[in-house]
């Protein structure tokens, strides 16, 4: 995979360490399983015991965290995105990145939700716990408290958008 040169970790003497210049960037090139394993580790739980029971947010929880109780169009409201609000649309076809990817640092106040969460739009995609189903919100189960789409569809949900695209920025 040609993207491997952008992997942000390198093997140190005894541990993994960030590549120079990436310590404040969000992680990229992480599989759903990697994100799930990290969510368990961060909560001091063992992958061997919990397997794919990730502590990632469900798609519905993520949407609520990003849009707030009023379900606005974007985390910051209904106004269109621009560079002061989110990092997006920086990639051009056939563009190569010899150095660091153009990612905003994790502490940058971009894509900020009504709850103060950063990067809820733009910068990098974020994994959700459940399976993606474009028709889930039309099903009765979707009206449950903290709904989760448990039926495997072969596609895991991602939310937030990326620095590479605009049309998916919601």
Phi and psi in radians as a Rosetta constraint file:
Dihedral C 1 N 2 CA 2 C 2 CIRCULARHARMONIC -1.128 0.35
Dihedral N 2 CA 2 C 2 N 3 CIRCULARHARMONIC -0.345 0.35
Dihedral C 2 N 3 CA 3 C 3 CIRCULARHARMONIC -1.272 0.35
Dihedral N 3 CA 3 C 3 N 4 CIRCULARHARMONIC -0.241 0.35
Dihedral C 3 N 4 CA 4 C 4 CIRCULARHARMONIC -0.960 0.35
Dihedral N 4 CA 4 C 4 N 5 CIRCULARHARMONIC -0.491 0.35
Dihedral C 4 N 5 CA 5 C 5 CIRCULARHARMONIC -1.171 0.35
Dihedral N 5 CA 5 C 5 N 6 CIRCULARHARMONIC -0.238 0.35
Dihedral C 5 N 6 CA 6 C 6 CIRCULARHARMONIC -1.715 0.35
Dihedral N 6 CA 6 C 6 N 7 CIRCULARHARMONIC 0.089 0.35
Dihedral C 6 N 7 CA 7 C 7 CIRCULARHARMONIC -1.100 0.35
Dihedral N 7 CA 7 C 7 N 8 CIRCULARHARMONIC 2.312 0.35
Dihedral C 7 N 8 CA 8 C 8 CIRCULARHARMONIC -1.610 0.35
Dihedral N 8 CA 8 C 8 N 9 CIRCULARHARMONIC 0.047 0.35
Dihedral C 8 N 9 CA 9 C 9 CIRCULARHARMONIC -2.063 0.35
Dihedral N 9 CA 9 C 9 N 10 CIRCULARHARMONIC 2.608 0.35
Dihedral C 9 N 10 CA 10 C 10 CIRCULARHARMONIC -2.335 0.35
Dihedral N 10 CA 10 C 10 N 11 CIRCULARHARMONIC 2.646 0.35
Dihedral C 10 N 11 CA 11 C 11 CIRCULARHARMONIC -1.328 0.35
Dihedral N 11 CA 11 C 11 N 12 CIRCULARHARMONIC 2.123 0.35
Dihedral C 11 N 12 CA 12 C 12 CIRCULARHARMONIC -1.569 0.35
Dihedral N 12 CA 12 C 12 N 13 CIRCULARHARMONIC -2.912 0.35
Dihedral C 12 N 13 CA 13 C 13 CIRCULARHARMONIC -1.070 0.35
Dihedral N 13 CA 13 C 13 N 14 CIRCULARHARMONIC -0.804 0.35
Dihedral C 13 N 14 CA 14 C 14 CIRCULARHARMONIC -2.212 0.35
Dihedral N 14 CA 14 C 14 N 15 CIRCULARHARMONIC -0.178 0.35
Dihedral C 14 N 15 CA 15 C 15 CIRCULARHARMONIC -2.456 0.35
Dihedral N 15 CA 15 C 15 N 16 CIRCULARHARMONIC 3.023 0.35
Dihedral C 15 N 16 CA 16 C 16 CIRCULARHARMONIC -1.501 0.35
Dihedral N 16 CA 16 C 16 N 17 CIRCULARHARMONIC 2.465 0.35
Dihedral C 16 N 17 CA 17 C 17 CIRCULARHARMONIC -2.295 0.35
Dihedral N 17 CA 17 C 17 N 18 CIRCULARHARMONIC 2.652 0.35
Dihedral C 17 N 18 CA 18 C 18 CIRCULARHARMONIC -1.204 0.35
Dihedral N 18 CA 18 C 18 N 19 CIRCULARHARMONIC 2.482 0.35
Dihedral C 18 N 19 CA 19 C 19 CIRCULARHARMONIC -1.140 0.35
Dihedral N 19 CA 19 C 19 N 20 CIRCULARHARMONIC 2.536 0.35
Dihedral C 19 N 20 CA 20 C 20 CIRCULARHARMONIC -0.868 0.35
Dihedral N 20 CA 20 C 20 N 21 CIRCULARHARMONIC 2.283 0.35
Dihedral C 20 N 21 CA 21 C 21 CIRCULARHARMONIC 1.556 0.35
Dihedral N 21 CA 21 C 21 N 22 CIRCULARHARMONIC -0.073 0.35
Dihedral C 21 N 22 CA 22 C 22 CIRCULARHARMONIC -1.905 0.35
Dihedral N 22 CA 22 C 22 N 23 CIRCULARHARMONIC -0.027 0.35
Dihedral C 22 N 23 CA 23 C 23 CIRCULARHARMONIC -1.036 0.35
Dihedral N 23 CA 23 C 23 N 24 CIRCULARHARMONIC -0.491 0.35
Dihedral C 23 N 24 CA 24 C 24 CIRCULARHARMONIC -1.794 0.35
Dihedral N 24 CA 24 C 24 N 25 CIRCULARHARMONIC 0.080 0.35
Dihedral C 24 N 25 CA 25 C 25 CIRCULARHARMONIC -1.520 0.35
Dihedral N 25 CA 25 C 25 N 26 CIRCULARHARMONIC 2.680 0.35
Dihedral C 25 N 26 CA 26 C 26 CIRCULARHARMONIC -1.234 0.35
Dihedral N 26 CA 26 C 26 N 27 CIRCULARHARMONIC 2.660 0.35
Dihedral C 26 N 27 CA 27 C 27 CIRCULARHARMONIC -1.241 0.35
Dihedral N 27 CA 27 C 27 N 28 CIRCULARHARMONIC 2.450 0.35
Dihedral C 27 N 28 CA 28 C 28 CIRCULARHARMONIC -2.203 0.35
Dihedral N 28 CA 28 C 28 N 29 CIRCULARHARMONIC 2.950 0.35
Dihedral C 28 N 29 CA 29 C 29 CIRCULARHARMONIC 1.071 0.35
Dihedral N 29 CA 29 C 29 N 30 CIRCULARHARMONIC 0.641 0.35
Dihedral C 29 N 30 CA 30 C 30 CIRCULARHARMONIC -1.827 0.35
Dihedral N 30 CA 30 C 30 N 31 CIRCULARHARMONIC 2.247 0.35
Dihedral C 30 N 31 CA 31 C 31 CIRCULARHARMONIC -1.286 0.35
Dihedral N 31 CA 31 C 31 N 32 CIRCULARHARMONIC 2.913 0.35
Dihedral C 31 N 32 CA 32 C 32 CIRCULARHARMONIC -1.048 0.35
Dihedral N 32 CA 32 C 32 N 33 CIRCULARHARMONIC -0.694 0.35
Dihedral C 32 N 33 CA 33 C 33 CIRCULARHARMONIC -1.138 0.35
Dihedral N 33 CA 33 C 33 N 34 CIRCULARHARMONIC -0.634 0.35
Dihedral C 33 N 34 CA 34 C 34 CIRCULARHARMONIC -1.141 0.35
Dihedral N 34 CA 34 C 34 N 35 CIRCULARHARMONIC -0.743 0.35
Dihedral C 34 N 35 CA 35 C 35 CIRCULARHARMONIC -1.145 0.35
Dihedral N 35 CA 35 C 35 N 36 CIRCULARHARMONIC -0.709 0.35
Dihedral C 35 N 36 CA 36 C 36 CIRCULARHARMONIC -1.112 0.35
Dihedral N 36 CA 36 C 36 N 37 CIRCULARHARMONIC -0.768 0.35
Dihedral C 36 N 37 CA 37 C 37 CIRCULARHARMONIC -1.092 0.35
Dihedral N 37 CA 37 C 37 N 38 CIRCULARHARMONIC -0.736 0.35
Dihedral C 37 N 38 CA 38 C 38 CIRCULARHARMONIC -1.102 0.35
Dihedral N 38 CA 38 C 38 N 39 CIRCULARHARMONIC -0.719 0.35
Dihedral C 38 N 39 CA 39 C 39 CIRCULARHARMONIC -1.081 0.35
Dihedral N 39 CA 39 C 39 N 40 CIRCULARHARMONIC -0.621 0.35
Dihedral C 39 N 40 CA 40 C 40 CIRCULARHARMONIC -1.252 0.35
Dihedral N 40 CA 40 C 40 N 41 CIRCULARHARMONIC -0.813 0.35
Dihedral C 40 N 41 CA 41 C 41 CIRCULARHARMONIC -1.013 0.35
Dihedral N 41 CA 41 C 41 N 42 CIRCULARHARMONIC -0.784 0.35
Dihedral C 41 N 42 CA 42 C 42 CIRCULARHARMONIC -1.108 0.35
Dihedral N 42 CA 42 C 42 N 43 CIRCULARHARMONIC -0.384 0.35
Dihedral C 42 N 43 CA 43 C 43 CIRCULARHARMONIC -1.820 0.35
Dihedral N 43 CA 43 C 43 N 44 CIRCULARHARMONIC 0.309 0.35
Dihedral C 43 N 44 CA 44 C 44 CIRCULARHARMONIC 0.985 0.35
Dihedral N 44 CA 44 C 44 N 45 CIRCULARHARMONIC 0.709 0.35
Dihedral C 44 N 45 CA 45 C 45 CIRCULARHARMONIC -2.025 0.35
Dihedral N 45 CA 45 C 45 N 46 CIRCULARHARMONIC 2.625 0.35
Dihedral C 45 N 46 CA 46 C 46 CIRCULARHARMONIC -1.649 0.35
Dihedral N 46 CA 46 C 46 N 47 CIRCULARHARMONIC 2.238 0.35
Dihedral C 46 N 47 CA 47 C 47 CIRCULARHARMONIC -0.991 0.35
Dihedral N 47 CA 47 C 47 N 48 CIRCULARHARMONIC -0.629 0.35
Dihedral C 47 N 48 CA 48 C 48 CIRCULARHARMONIC -1.083 0.35
Dihedral N 48 CA 48 C 48 N 49 CIRCULARHARMONIC -0.515 0.35
Dihedral C 48 N 49 CA 49 C 49 CIRCULARHARMONIC -1.553 0.35
Dihedral N 49 CA 49 C 49 N 50 CIRCULARHARMONIC -0.567 0.35
Dihedral C 49 N 50 CA 50 C 50 CIRCULARHARMONIC -1.873 0.35
Dihedral N 50 CA 50 C 50 N 51 CIRCULARHARMONIC -0.256 0.35
Dihedral C 50 N 51 CA 51 C 51 CIRCULARHARMONIC 0.921 0.35
Dihedral N 51 CA 51 C 51 N 52 CIRCULARHARMONIC -2.181 0.35
Dihedral C 51 N 52 CA 52 C 52 CIRCULARHARMONIC -1.614 0.35
Dihedral N 52 CA 52 C 52 N 53 CIRCULARHARMONIC 0.392 0.35
Dihedral C 52 N 53 CA 53 C 53 CIRCULARHARMONIC -1.483 0.35
Dihedral N 53 CA 53 C 53 N 54 CIRCULARHARMONIC 1.235 0.35
Dihedral C 53 N 54 CA 54 C 54 CIRCULARHARMONIC -1.113 0.35
Dihedral N 54 CA 54 C 54 N 55 CIRCULARHARMONIC 2.640 0.35
Dihedral C 54 N 55 CA 55 C 55 CIRCULARHARMONIC -1.750 0.35
Dihedral N 55 CA 55 C 55 N 56 CIRCULARHARMONIC 0.565 0.35
Dihedral C 55 N 56 CA 56 C 56 CIRCULARHARMONIC -1.402 0.35
Dihedral N 56 CA 56 C 56 N 57 CIRCULARHARMONIC 2.767 0.35
Dihedral C 56 N 57 CA 57 C 57 CIRCULARHARMONIC -1.231 0.35
Dihedral N 57 CA 57 C 57 N 58 CIRCULARHARMONIC 2.630 0.35
Dihedral C 57 N 58 CA 58 C 58 CIRCULARHARMONIC -1.228 0.35
Dihedral N 58 CA 58 C 58 N 59 CIRCULARHARMONIC 2.895 0.35
Dihedral C 58 N 59 CA 59 C 59 CIRCULARHARMONIC -1.026 0.35
Dihedral N 59 CA 59 C 59 N 60 CIRCULARHARMONIC -0.731 0.35
Dihedral C 59 N 60 CA 60 C 60 CIRCULARHARMONIC -1.139 0.35
Dihedral N 60 CA 60 C 60 N 61 CIRCULARHARMONIC -0.722 0.35
Dihedral C 60 N 61 CA 61 C 61 CIRCULARHARMONIC -1.117 0.35
Dihedral N 61 CA 61 C 61 N 62 CIRCULARHARMONIC -0.723 0.35
Dihedral C 61 N 62 CA 62 C 62 CIRCULARHARMONIC -1.090 0.35
Dihedral N 62 CA 62 C 62 N 63 CIRCULARHARMONIC -0.801 0.35
Dihedral C 62 N 63 CA 63 C 63 CIRCULARHARMONIC -1.033 0.35
Dihedral N 63 CA 63 C 63 N 64 CIRCULARHARMONIC -0.755 0.35
Dihedral C 63 N 64 CA 64 C 64 CIRCULARHARMONIC -1.111 0.35
Dihedral N 64 CA 64 C 64 N 65 CIRCULARHARMONIC -0.771 0.35
Dihedral C 64 N 65 CA 65 C 65 CIRCULARHARMONIC -1.099 0.35
Dihedral N 65 CA 65 C 65 N 66 CIRCULARHARMONIC -0.599 0.35
Dihedral C 65 N 66 CA 66 C 66 CIRCULARHARMONIC -1.396 0.35
Dihedral N 66 CA 66 C 66 N 67 CIRCULARHARMONIC -0.720 0.35
Dihedral C 66 N 67 CA 67 C 67 CIRCULARHARMONIC -1.775 0.35
Dihedral N 67 CA 67 C 67 N 68 CIRCULARHARMONIC -0.318 0.35
Dihedral C 67 N 68 CA 68 C 68 CIRCULARHARMONIC 1.462 0.35
Dihedral N 68 CA 68 C 68 N 69 CIRCULARHARMONIC -3.102 0.35
Dihedral C 68 N 69 CA 69 C 69 CIRCULARHARMONIC -1.206 0.35
Dihedral N 69 CA 69 C 69 N 70 CIRCULARHARMONIC -0.407 0.35
Dihedral C 69 N 70 CA 70 C 70 CIRCULARHARMONIC -1.583 0.35
Dihedral N 70 CA 70 C 70 N 71 CIRCULARHARMONIC -0.051 0.35
Dihedral C 70 N 71 CA 71 C 71 CIRCULARHARMONIC 0.931 0.35
Dihedral N 71 CA 71 C 71 N 72 CIRCULARHARMONIC 0.997 0.35
Dihedral C 71 N 72 CA 72 C 72 CIRCULARHARMONIC -1.271 0.35
Dihedral N 72 CA 72 C 72 N 73 CIRCULARHARMONIC 2.929 0.35
Dihedral C 72 N 73 CA 73 C 73 CIRCULARHARMONIC -1.131 0.35
Dihedral N 73 CA 73 C 73 N 74 CIRCULARHARMONIC -0.784 0.35
Dihedral C 73 N 74 CA 74 C 74 CIRCULARHARMONIC -2.173 0.35
Dihedral N 74 CA 74 C 74 N 75 CIRCULARHARMONIC 2.880 0.35
Dihedral C 74 N 75 CA 75 C 75 CIRCULARHARMONIC -0.977 0.35
Dihedral N 75 CA 75 C 75 N 76 CIRCULARHARMONIC -0.598 0.35
Dihedral C 75 N 76 CA 76 C 76 CIRCULARHARMONIC -1.546 0.35
Dihedral N 76 CA 76 C 76 N 77 CIRCULARHARMONIC -0.096 0.35
Dihedral C 76 N 77 CA 77 C 77 CIRCULARHARMONIC 2.363 0.35
Dihedral N 77 CA 77 C 77 N 78 CIRCULARHARMONIC -2.616 0.35
Dihedral C 77 N 78 CA 78 C 78 CIRCULARHARMONIC -1.838 0.35
Dihedral N 78 CA 78 C 78 N 79 CIRCULARHARMONIC -0.030 0.35
Dihedral C 78 N 79 CA 79 C 79 CIRCULARHARMONIC -1.274 0.35
Dihedral N 79 CA 79 C 79 N 80 CIRCULARHARMONIC 2.595 0.35
Dihedral C 79 N 80 CA 80 C 80 CIRCULARHARMONIC -1.064 0.35
Dihedral N 80 CA 80 C 80 N 81 CIRCULARHARMONIC 2.718 0.35
Dihedral C 80 N 81 CA 81 C 81 CIRCULARHARMONIC -1.242 0.35
Dihedral N 81 CA 81 C 81 N 82 CIRCULARHARMONIC 2.526 0.35
Dihedral C 81 N 82 CA 82 C 82 CIRCULARHARMONIC -2.544 0.35
Dihedral N 82 CA 82 C 82 N 83 CIRCULARHARMONIC 3.071 0.35
Dihedral C 82 N 83 CA 83 C 83 CIRCULARHARMONIC -1.093 0.35
Dihedral N 83 CA 83 C 83 N 84 CIRCULARHARMONIC -0.365 0.35
Dihedral C 83 N 84 CA 84 C 84 CIRCULARHARMONIC -1.419 0.35
Dihedral N 84 CA 84 C 84 N 85 CIRCULARHARMONIC -0.209 0.35
Dihedral C 84 N 85 CA 85 C 85 CIRCULARHARMONIC -1.887 0.35
Dihedral N 85 CA 85 C 85 N 86 CIRCULARHARMONIC -0.567 0.35
Dihedral C 85 N 86 CA 86 C 86 CIRCULARHARMONIC -2.738 0.35
Dihedral N 86 CA 86 C 86 N 87 CIRCULARHARMONIC 2.686 0.35
Dihedral C 86 N 87 CA 87 C 87 CIRCULARHARMONIC -1.670 0.35
Dihedral N 87 CA 87 C 87 N 88 CIRCULARHARMONIC 1.943 0.35
Dihedral C 87 N 88 CA 88 C 88 CIRCULARHARMONIC -2.707 0.35
Dihedral N 88 CA 88 C 88 N 89 CIRCULARHARMONIC 2.891 0.35
Dihedral C 88 N 89 CA 89 C 89 CIRCULARHARMONIC 0.936 0.35
Dihedral N 89 CA 89 C 89 N 90 CIRCULARHARMONIC 0.749 0.35
Dihedral C 89 N 90 CA 90 C 90 CIRCULARHARMONIC -1.704 0.35
Dihedral N 90 CA 90 C 90 N 91 CIRCULARHARMONIC -0.283 0.35
Dihedral C 90 N 91 CA 91 C 91 CIRCULARHARMONIC -1.499 0.35
Dihedral N 91 CA 91 C 91 N 92 CIRCULARHARMONIC 2.468 0.35
Dihedral C 91 N 92 CA 92 C 92 CIRCULARHARMONIC -2.103 0.35
Dihedral N 92 CA 92 C 92 N 93 CIRCULARHARMONIC 2.530 0.35
Dihedral C 92 N 93 CA 93 C 93 CIRCULARHARMONIC -0.939 0.35
Dihedral N 93 CA 93 C 93 N 94 CIRCULARHARMONIC 2.342 0.35
Dihedral C 93 N 94 CA 94 C 94 CIRCULARHARMONIC 1.170 0.35
Dihedral N 94 CA 94 C 94 N 95 CIRCULARHARMONIC 0.195 0.35
Dihedral C 94 N 95 CA 95 C 95 CIRCULARHARMONIC -1.305 0.35
Dihedral N 95 CA 95 C 95 N 96 CIRCULARHARMONIC 2.406 0.35
Dihedral C 95 N 96 CA 96 C 96 CIRCULARHARMONIC -1.938 0.35
Dihedral N 96 CA 96 C 96 N 97 CIRCULARHARMONIC 2.661 0.35
Dihedral C 96 N 97 CA 97 C 97 CIRCULARHARMONIC -2.144 0.35
Dihedral N 97 CA 97 C 97 N 98 CIRCULARHARMONIC 1.612 0.35
Dihedral C 97 N 98 CA 98 C 98 CIRCULARHARMONIC -1.192 0.35
Dihedral N 98 CA 98 C 98 N 99 CIRCULARHARMONIC -0.489 0.35
Dihedral C 98 N 99 CA 99 C 99 CIRCULARHARMONIC -1.930 0.35
Dihedral N 99 CA 99 C 99 N 100 CIRCULARHARMONIC -2.390 0.35
Dihedral C 99 N 100 CA 100 C 100 CIRCULARHARMONIC -1.249 0.35
Dihedral N 100 CA 100 C 100 N 101 CIRCULARHARMONIC 2.572 0.35
Dihedral C 100 N 101 CA 101 C 101 CIRCULARHARMONIC -1.236 0.35
Dihedral N 101 CA 101 C 101 N 102 CIRCULARHARMONIC 2.657 0.35
Dihedral C 101 N 102 CA 102 C 102 CIRCULARHARMONIC -1.369 0.35
Dihedral N 102 CA 102 C 102 N 103 CIRCULARHARMONIC 1.151 0.35
Dihedral C 102 N 103 CA 103 C 103 CIRCULARHARMONIC -1.708 0.35
Dihedral N 103 CA 103 C 103 N 104 CIRCULARHARMONIC 2.501 0.35
Dihedral C 103 N 104 CA 104 C 104 CIRCULARHARMONIC -1.362 0.35
Dihedral N 104 CA 104 C 104 N 105 CIRCULARHARMONIC 2.514 0.35
Dihedral C 104 N 105 CA 105 C 105 CIRCULARHARMONIC -1.046 0.35
Dihedral N 105 CA 105 C 105 N 106 CIRCULARHARMONIC 2.660 0.35
Dihedral C 105 N 106 CA 106 C 106 CIRCULARHARMONIC -1.050 0.35
Dihedral N 106 CA 106 C 106 N 107 CIRCULARHARMONIC -0.485 0.35
Dihedral C 106 N 107 CA 107 C 107 CIRCULARHARMONIC -1.506 0.35
Dihedral N 107 CA 107 C 107 N 108 CIRCULARHARMONIC -0.052 0.35
Dihedral C 107 N 108 CA 108 C 108 CIRCULARHARMONIC -1.113 0.35
Dihedral N 108 CA 108 C 108 N 109 CIRCULARHARMONIC 2.378 0.35
Dihedral C 108 N 109 CA 109 C 109 CIRCULARHARMONIC -1.522 0.35
Dihedral N 109 CA 109 C 109 N 110 CIRCULARHARMONIC 1.258 0.35
Dihedral C 109 N 110 CA 110 C 110 CIRCULARHARMONIC -2.155 0.35
Dihedral N 110 CA 110 C 110 N 111 CIRCULARHARMONIC 2.598 0.35
Dihedral C 110 N 111 CA 111 C 111 CIRCULARHARMONIC 1.017 0.35
Dihedral N 111 CA 111 C 111 N 112 CIRCULARHARMONIC 0.626 0.35
Dihedral C 111 N 112 CA 112 C 112 CIRCULARHARMONIC -1.372 0.35
Dihedral N 112 CA 112 C 112 N 113 CIRCULARHARMONIC 2.244 0.35
Dihedral C 112 N 113 CA 113 C 113 CIRCULARHARMONIC -1.456 0.35
Dihedral N 113 CA 113 C 113 N 114 CIRCULARHARMONIC 2.964 0.35
Dihedral C 113 N 114 CA 114 C 114 CIRCULARHARMONIC -1.028 0.35
Dihedral N 114 CA 114 C 114 N 115 CIRCULARHARMONIC -0.357 0.35
Dihedral C 114 N 115 CA 115 C 115 CIRCULARHARMONIC -1.631 0.35
Dihedral N 115 CA 115 C 115 N 116 CIRCULARHARMONIC 0.060 0.35
Dihedral C 115 N 116 CA 116 C 116 CIRCULARHARMONIC 1.493 0.35
Dihedral N 116 CA 116 C 116 N 117 CIRCULARHARMONIC 0.194 0.35
Dihedral C 116 N 117 CA 117 C 117 CIRCULARHARMONIC -1.390 0.35
Dihedral N 117 CA 117 C 117 N 118 CIRCULARHARMONIC 2.376 0.35
Dihedral C 117 N 118 CA 118 C 118 CIRCULARHARMONIC -1.626 0.35
Dihedral N 118 CA 118 C 118 N 119 CIRCULARHARMONIC 2.710 0.35
Dihedral C 118 N 119 CA 119 C 119 CIRCULARHARMONIC 1.067 0.35
Dihedral N 119 CA 119 C 119 N 120 CIRCULARHARMONIC 0.646 0.35
Dihedral C 119 N 120 CA 120 C 120 CIRCULARHARMONIC -1.435 0.35
Dihedral N 120 CA 120 C 120 N 121 CIRCULARHARMONIC -0.057 0.35
Dihedral C 120 N 121 CA 121 C 121 CIRCULARHARMONIC -2.574 0.35
Dihedral N 121 CA 121 C 121 N 122 CIRCULARHARMONIC 2.337 0.35
Dihedral C 121 N 122 CA 122 C 122 CIRCULARHARMONIC 1.395 0.35
Dihedral N 122 CA 122 C 122 N 123 CIRCULARHARMONIC -3.120 0.35
Dihedral C 122 N 123 CA 123 C 123 CIRCULARHARMONIC 1.228 0.35
Dihedral N 123 CA 123 C 123 N 124 CIRCULARHARMONIC -1.421 0.35
Dihedral C 123 N 124 CA 124 C 124 CIRCULARHARMONIC -2.455 0.35
Dihedral N 124 CA 124 C 124 N 125 CIRCULARHARMONIC 2.663 0.35
Dihedral C 124 N 125 CA 125 C 125 CIRCULARHARMONIC -1.188 0.35
Dihedral N 125 CA 125 C 125 N 126 CIRCULARHARMONIC 2.662 0.35
Dihedral C 125 N 126 CA 126 C 126 CIRCULARHARMONIC -2.204 0.35
Dihedral N 126 CA 126 C 126 N 127 CIRCULARHARMONIC 2.336 0.35
Dihedral C 126 N 127 CA 127 C 127 CIRCULARHARMONIC -1.323 0.35
Dihedral N 127 CA 127 C 127 N 128 CIRCULARHARMONIC 2.553 0.35
Dihedral C 127 N 128 CA 128 C 128 CIRCULARHARMONIC -1.998 0.35
Dihedral N 128 CA 128 C 128 N 129 CIRCULARHARMONIC 2.850 0.35
Dihedral C 128 N 129 CA 129 C 129 CIRCULARHARMONIC -1.263 0.35
Dihedral N 129 CA 129 C 129 N 130 CIRCULARHARMONIC -0.583 0.35
Dihedral C 129 N 130 CA 130 C 130 CIRCULARHARMONIC -1.654 0.35
Dihedral N 130 CA 130 C 130 N 131 CIRCULARHARMONIC 3.038 0.35
Dihedral C 130 N 131 CA 131 C 131 CIRCULARHARMONIC -1.435 0.35
Dihedral N 131 CA 131 C 131 N 132 CIRCULARHARMONIC 2.569 0.35
Dihedral C 131 N 132 CA 132 C 132 CIRCULARHARMONIC -1.399 0.35
Dihedral N 132 CA 132 C 132 N 133 CIRCULARHARMONIC 2.310 0.35
Dihedral C 132 N 133 CA 133 C 133 CIRCULARHARMONIC -2.545 0.35
Dihedral N 133 CA 133 C 133 N 134 CIRCULARHARMONIC 1.964 0.35
Dihedral C 133 N 134 CA 134 C 134 CIRCULARHARMONIC -1.111 0.35
Dihedral N 134 CA 134 C 134 N 135 CIRCULARHARMONIC -0.253 0.35
Dihedral C 134 N 135 CA 135 C 135 CIRCULARHARMONIC -1.889 0.35
Dihedral N 135 CA 135 C 135 N 136 CIRCULARHARMONIC 0.088 0.35
Dihedral C 135 N 136 CA 136 C 136 CIRCULARHARMONIC -1.005 0.35
Dihedral N 136 CA 136 C 136 N 137 CIRCULARHARMONIC -0.710 0.35
Dihedral C 136 N 137 CA 137 C 137 CIRCULARHARMONIC -1.265 0.35
Dihedral N 137 CA 137 C 137 N 138 CIRCULARHARMONIC -0.100 0.35
Dihedral C 137 N 138 CA 138 C 138 CIRCULARHARMONIC -1.622 0.35
Dihedral N 138 CA 138 C 138 N 139 CIRCULARHARMONIC -0.083 0.35
Dihedral C 138 N 139 CA 139 C 139 CIRCULARHARMONIC -1.610 0.35
Dihedral N 139 CA 139 C 139 N 140 CIRCULARHARMONIC 2.648 0.35
Dihedral C 139 N 140 CA 140 C 140 CIRCULARHARMONIC -1.006 0.35
Dihedral N 140 CA 140 C 140 N 141 CIRCULARHARMONIC -0.579 0.35
Dihedral C 140 N 141 CA 141 C 141 CIRCULARHARMONIC -1.094 0.35
Dihedral N 141 CA 141 C 141 N 142 CIRCULARHARMONIC -0.397 0.35
Dihedral C 141 N 142 CA 142 C 142 CIRCULARHARMONIC -1.216 0.35
Dihedral N 142 CA 142 C 142 N 143 CIRCULARHARMONIC -0.322 0.35
Dihedral C 142 N 143 CA 143 C 143 CIRCULARHARMONIC -1.548 0.35
Dihedral N 143 CA 143 C 143 N 144 CIRCULARHARMONIC 0.007 0.35
Dihedral C 143 N 144 CA 144 C 144 CIRCULARHARMONIC -1.220 0.35
Dihedral N 144 CA 144 C 144 N 145 CIRCULARHARMONIC 2.781 0.35
Dihedral C 144 N 145 CA 145 C 145 CIRCULARHARMONIC -1.163 0.35
Dihedral N 145 CA 145 C 145 N 146 CIRCULARHARMONIC 2.249 0.35
Dihedral C 145 N 146 CA 146 C 146 CIRCULARHARMONIC 0.905 0.35
Dihedral N 146 CA 146 C 146 N 147 CIRCULARHARMONIC 1.070 0.35
Dihedral C 146 N 147 CA 147 C 147 CIRCULARHARMONIC -1.151 0.35
Dihedral N 147 CA 147 C 147 N 148 CIRCULARHARMONIC 2.605 0.35
Dihedral C 147 N 148 CA 148 C 148 CIRCULARHARMONIC -2.488 0.35
Dihedral N 148 CA 148 C 148 N 149 CIRCULARHARMONIC 2.352 0.35
Dihedral C 148 N 149 CA 149 C 149 CIRCULARHARMONIC -1.568 0.35
Dihedral N 149 CA 149 C 149 N 150 CIRCULARHARMONIC 1.733 0.35
Dihedral C 149 N 150 CA 150 C 150 CIRCULARHARMONIC -1.555 0.35
Dihedral N 150 CA 150 C 150 N 151 CIRCULARHARMONIC -0.221 0.35
Dihedral C 150 N 151 CA 151 C 151 CIRCULARHARMONIC -1.358 0.35
Dihedral N 151 CA 151 C 151 N 152 CIRCULARHARMONIC 2.085 0.35
Dihedral C 151 N 152 CA 152 C 152 CIRCULARHARMONIC -1.037 0.35
Dihedral N 152 CA 152 C 152 N 153 CIRCULARHARMONIC 2.194 0.35
Dihedral C 152 N 153 CA 153 C 153 CIRCULARHARMONIC -1.988 0.35
Dihedral N 153 CA 153 C 153 N 154 CIRCULARHARMONIC -0.095 0.35
Dihedral C 153 N 154 CA 154 C 154 CIRCULARHARMONIC 1.583 0.35
Dihedral N 154 CA 154 C 154 N 155 CIRCULARHARMONIC -0.116 0.35
Dihedral C 154 N 155 CA 155 C 155 CIRCULARHARMONIC -2.267 0.35
Dihedral N 155 CA 155 C 155 N 156 CIRCULARHARMONIC 2.172 0.35
Dihedral C 155 N 156 CA 156 C 156 CIRCULARHARMONIC -1.499 0.35
Dihedral N 156 CA 156 C 156 N 157 CIRCULARHARMONIC 2.590 0.35
Dihedral C 156 N 157 CA 157 C 157 CIRCULARHARMONIC -1.297 0.35
Dihedral N 157 CA 157 C 157 N 158 CIRCULARHARMONIC 2.411 0.35
Dihedral C 157 N 158 CA 158 C 158 CIRCULARHARMONIC -2.240 0.35
Dihedral N 158 CA 158 C 158 N 159 CIRCULARHARMONIC 2.597 0.35
Dihedral C 158 N 159 CA 159 C 159 CIRCULARHARMONIC -2.452 0.35
Dihedral N 159 CA 159 C 159 N 160 CIRCULARHARMONIC 2.818 0.35
Dihedral C 159 N 160 CA 160 C 160 CIRCULARHARMONIC 1.913 0.35
Dihedral N 160 CA 160 C 160 N 161 CIRCULARHARMONIC -0.539 0.35
Dihedral C 160 N 161 CA 161 C 161 CIRCULARHARMONIC 1.516 0.35
Dihedral N 161 CA 161 C 161 N 162 CIRCULARHARMONIC -3.062 0.35
Dihedral C 161 N 162 CA 162 C 162 CIRCULARHARMONIC -2.594 0.35
Dihedral N 162 CA 162 C 162 N 163 CIRCULARHARMONIC 2.895 0.35
Dihedral C 162 N 163 CA 163 C 163 CIRCULARHARMONIC -1.197 0.35
Dihedral N 163 CA 163 C 163 N 164 CIRCULARHARMONIC -0.272 0.35
Dihedral C 163 N 164 CA 164 C 164 CIRCULARHARMONIC -1.484 0.35
Dihedral N 164 CA 164 C 164 N 165 CIRCULARHARMONIC -0.466 0.35
Dihedral C 164 N 165 CA 165 C 165 CIRCULARHARMONIC -2.186 0.35
Dihedral N 165 CA 165 C 165 N 166 CIRCULARHARMONIC 2.814 0.35
Dihedral C 165 N 166 CA 166 C 166 CIRCULARHARMONIC -2.007 0.35
Dihedral N 166 CA 166 C 166 N 167 CIRCULARHARMONIC -0.780 0.35
Dihedral C 166 N 167 CA 167 C 167 CIRCULARHARMONIC -1.052 0.35
Dihedral N 167 CA 167 C 167 N 168 CIRCULARHARMONIC -0.311 0.35
Dihedral C 167 N 168 CA 168 C 168 CIRCULARHARMONIC -1.747 0.35
Dihedral N 168 CA 168 C 168 N 169 CIRCULARHARMONIC 0.200 0.35
Dihedral C 168 N 169 CA 169 C 169 CIRCULARHARMONIC -1.380 0.35
Dihedral N 169 CA 169 C 169 N 170 CIRCULARHARMONIC 1.225 0.35
